[in-house]
């Protein structure tokens, strides 16, 4: 059974506000778009949005509750998620040591990394974030209508709706950050390029978010 229009509309209105609120995903998408160009920002944002589907599945099947109730499992997920973000940030920073002055990147093309790789990294960065999992466990059930039955199916549909609107918003944020980058960064520069500085900022942001996630109580 499909969720009702009023149910979907109410959920979507709240979901859009939550997605637009400043958070780790927004920061990562915009920092990457500003550093690597609009294509990288959009693709990474789409990956983050698709990562929400894993949390939807865990919530719909009730597996997320088991993970949240197990200190060992939740701690392991925190370490994996935070460690992955730290690794992404350090990888960017280490790569810059040997970069040429112009950063070796296209002005609007998303750097040297394949877009498919950026998509997978965005998806994994979201999928291994236990804070997002807890959010889905608390958020989705609030919009389940008991009289309609099959709460798991309702949460699955709500999760798909959330992922869709997140893909639109994250894509727009990544594109906007990339557009600002293309407008601010000149075609040529001397010494360390603005693009490299933005890469460094993005790397530091990823490391900081990862450390914050690991230290999450």
C-alpha positions as CSV (number, residue, x, y, z in Angstrom):
1,X,0.0,0.0,0.0
2,X,1.3,3.4,-1.0
3,X,1.5,6.2,1.7
4,X,-1.1,8.9,1.5
5,X,-0.6,12.3,-0.2
6,X,-1.0,14.2,3.1
7,X,1.4,11.8,4.8
8,X,4.0,12.3,2.1
9,X,3.5,16.0,1.8
10,X,3.9,16.5,5.6
11,X,7.0,14.3,5.7
12,X,8.5,16.0,2.6
13,X,8.1,19.5,4.1
14,X,9.9,18.5,7.3
15,X,12.6,16.5,5.4
16,X,13.5,19.5,3.2
17,X,13.9,21.7,6.2
18,X,16.1,19.1,7.9
19,X,18.2,18.5,4.8
20,X,18.8,22.3,4.3
21,X,19.9,22.7,7.9
22,X,23.7,22.9,8.3
23,X,25.1,19.4,8.9
24,X,28.0,17.2,8.0
25,X,26.6,16.1,4.6
26,X,26.0,19.7,3.5
27,X,29.5,20.8,4.6
28,X,31.1,17.9,2.8
29,X,29.2,18.4,-0.4
30,X,29.8,22.2,-0.5
31,X,33.5,21.9,0.4
32,X,34.1,19.3,-2.3
33,X,32.2,21.3,-4.8
34,X,34.1,24.4,-4.0
35,X,37.5,22.5,-4.1
36,X,36.9,20.2,-7.1
37,X,34.2,21.9,-9.2
38,X,30.5,21.6,-9.7
39,X,30.6,18.1,-11.2
40,X,32.4,16.7,-8.2
41,X,30.0,18.4,-5.8
42,X,26.9,17.2,-7.5
43,X,28.1,13.6,-7.9
44,X,29.4,13.4,-4.3
45,X,26.0,14.9,-3.1
46,X,24.1,12.3,-5.1
47,X,26.2,9.6,-3.4
48,X,25.4,11.0,0.0
49,X,21.7,11.0,-0.8
50,X,21.8,7.3,-2.0
51,X,23.6,6.5,1.2
52,X,20.4,7.3,3.0
53,X,18.8,4.2,1.4
54,X,21.0,2.0,3.6
55,X,19.7,3.7,6.7
56,X,16.1,3.3,5.4
57,X,16.6,-0.4,4.9
58,X,18.0,-0.8,8.4
59,X,15.1,1.2,9.9
60,X,12.5,-0.7,7.9
61,X,13.9,-4.1,8.9
62,X,14.5,-3.1,12.5
63,X,18.2,-3.9,12.2
64,X,19.1,-0.3,13.1
65,X,17.5,-0.7,16.5
66,X,19.7,-3.8,17.2
67,X,22.8,-1.8,16.2
68,X,21.8,1.2,18.3
69,X,21.1,-1.0,21.3
70,X,24.5,-2.7,21.1
71,X,27.3,-0.5,22.5
72,X,29.9,-2.7,20.7
73,X,28.2,-2.6,17.3
74,X,27.5,1.2,17.6
75,X,31.0,1.9,18.7
76,X,32.4,-0.1,15.8
77,X,30.2,1.8,13.3
78,X,31.4,5.1,14.8
79,X,35.0,4.1,14.4
80,X,34.4,2.9,10.8
81,X,32.5,6.0,9.8
82,X,34.8,8.5,11.5
83,X,37.9,6.7,10.3
84,X,36.7,6.7,6.7
85,X,36.1,10.5,6.8
86,X,39.6,11.0,8.3
87,X,41.1,8.8,5.6
88,X,39.3,10.8,2.9
89,X,40.6,14.1,4.3
90,X,44.2,12.9,4.9
91,X,44.2,11.5,1.3
92,X,43.4,14.9,-0.1
93,X,46.0,16.6,2.1
94,X,48.8,14.1,1.3
95,X,48.1,14.3,-2.4
96,X,48.5,18.0,-2.4
97,X,52.2,17.8,-1.3
98,X,53.1,16.7,-4.8
99,X,50.6,18.7,-6.7
100,X,51.6,21.2,-9.3
101,X,50.7,24.9,-8.8
102,X,47.5,24.7,-10.7
103,X,46.3,21.7,-8.7
104,X,46.2,19.5,-11.8
105,X,42.5,19.9,-12.0
106,X,40.0,21.2,-14.5
107,X,38.4,24.5,-13.8
108,X,35.0,23.0,-13.6
109,X,35.5,19.3,-14.1
110,X,35.8,17.7,-10.6
111,X,39.6,17.1,-10.4
112,X,41.5,14.0,-11.4
113,X,39.3,11.5,-9.5
114,X,36.7,9.6,-11.6
115,X,33.1,10.7,-10.9
116,X,32.1,7.2,-10.1
117,X,34.6,7.0,-7.4
118,X,33.4,10.3,-5.9
119,X,29.8,8.9,-6.0
120,X,30.8,5.8,-4.1
121,X,32.7,7.8,-1.5
122,X,29.8,10.0,-0.9
123,X,27.5,7.0,-0.5
124,X,29.8,5.2,1.8
125,X,30.5,8.4,3.9
126,X,26.8,8.6,4.6
127,X,26.1,4.9,4.9
128,X,28.7,4.4,7.7
129,X,27.6,7.5,9.7
130,X,25.8,6.2,12.9
131,X,24.4,9.7,13.6
132,X,22.4,9.5,10.3
133,X,21.3,6.0,11.3
134,X,20.0,7.2,14.6
135,X,18.3,10.1,12.9
136,X,16.4,7.7,10.6
137,X,15.4,5.5,13.5
138,X,13.9,8.5,15.3
139,X,12.5,10.4,12.3
140,X,10.8,7.8,10.0
141,X,8.5,6.2,12.6
142,X,7.0,9.6,13.5
143,X,5.3,9.7,10.1
144,X,4.1,6.1,10.1
145,X,0.3,5.9,10.2
146,X,-0.7,3.0,12.4
147,X,-4.1,2.5,10.8
148,X,-2.5,1.8,7.4
149,X,-0.5,-1.1,8.8
150,X,2.9,-2.5,7.5
151,X,5.1,0.1,9.2
152,X,8.2,-1.3,7.6
153,X,6.8,-0.7,4.1
154,X,5.7,2.8,5.1
155,X,9.2,3.6,6.4
156,X,10.7,2.3,3.2
157,X,8.6,4.6,1.1
158,X,9.3,7.6,3.4
159,X,13.1,6.8,3.2
160,X,12.9,6.7,-0.6
161,X,11.2,10.1,-0.6
162,X,13.8,11.5,1.8
163,X,16.7,10.2,-0.5
164,X,15.0,11.8,-3.5
165,X,14.7,15.3,-2.0
166,X,18.2,15.0,-0.5
167,X,19.6,14.2,-4.0
168,X,18.0,17.4,-5.4
169,X,19.2,19.6,-2.5
170,X,22.7,18.1,-2.3
171,X,23.0,18.3,-6.0
172,X,22.0,22.0,-6.0
173,X,24.4,22.7,-3.1
174,X,27.3,21.0,-4.9
175,X,26.5,22.8,-8.2
176,X,26.2,26.1,-6.4
177,X,29.5,25.7,-4.6
178,X,31.2,24.7,-7.9
179,X,29.7,27.7,-9.6
180,X,31.1,30.0,-7.0
181,X,34.5,28.3,-7.3
182,X,34.5,28.9,-11.1
183,X,33.6,32.5,-10.6
184,X,36.2,33.3,-7.9
185,X,39.2,31.3,-9.2
186,X,41.1,32.9,-12.1
187,X,42.2,30.8,-15.0
188,X,45.8,31.2,-14.0
189,X,47.6,31.9,-10.8
190,X,51.1,32.1,-9.3
191,X,52.3,29.8,-6.6
192,X,49.7,27.8,-4.8
193,X,46.4,28.2,-6.6
194,X,43.1,29.0,-5.0
195,X,41.9,25.6,-6.0
196,X,44.7,24.0,-3.9
197,X,43.8,26.1,-1.0
198,X,40.2,25.0,-1.3
199,X,41.3,21.4,-1.5
200,X,43.2,21.9,1.7
201,X,40.2,23.4,3.4
202,X,38.1,20.5,2.2
203,X,40.6,18.0,3.5
204,X,40.7,19.6,6.9
205,X,36.9,19.7,7.1
206,X,36.7,15.9,6.3
207,X,39.3,15.1,9.0
208,X,37.5,17.4,11.6
209,X,34.2,15.7,10.8
210,X,35.7,12.3,11.2
211,X,37.3,13.1,14.5
212,X,34.1,14.6,15.8
213,X,32.2,11.4,14.7
214,X,34.7,9.2,16.5
215,X,34.4,11.2,19.7
216,X,30.6,11.1,19.5
217,X,29.4,10.0,23.0
